[in-house]
């Protein structure tokens, strides 16, 4: 590992995965067996992972999982890799449940791996969740994650584009979403890890605001009285998203900073 072509921290993650998969050893084994010789199959697997990572493939896809909030999620190339910034939506949802003082009904639009809904479900054991996604492959991964976390009985998964997945009479106390919001011309889409993630989960193939506009403009018919909607957006989209909320007639509009000091989430109420 000392002569690896990838960063030491990344090499440790991949080696821990190799030890777990081929030897059923915990991550701590890296400390006690740092001079361990890998057998041929494990060594070939290590070389494959090292090469793929050196070529830019995301570690989360290579090991098939990613930590998010207080849970671990299975991830695959069919879903967006959960980011720390999105944990802000989880915190907002949990705070709103606390303020309601009762079990809440929560909608996660474009659930992907299930990250937002399942992280909240893991913490709020009485609340009920509906999670939608247009991608059947993503929903299969999200369902698998719900089963692994033992929260599947409280989460309904529906296939469809945004609110089109819902029956008209579905109402929610909280609507949360991390939609595609990267401008289709953004050069970052062709760089680094983003090259390997599903394009439809990153960009709206337009200017970055069309999905946000659809979600915000369609929220009121599905919100309970005084219900909350919170959406993640790009670091430079806060003003535009706040204006969309104002145009829709939402009130108590607030902006929320991520750990990097960027306005990352906007929220409003029916």
Beta strands, then each sheet from edge to edge (+ up, - down):
strand 1: 65-68
strand 2: 71-74
strand 3: 105-109
strand 4: 128-133
strand 5: 155-159
strand 6: 172-177
strand 7: 223-232
strand 8: 251-257
strand 9: 263-269
sheet 1: 1+ 2-
sheet 2: 5+ 4+ 3+ 6+ 7+ 9- 8+
end
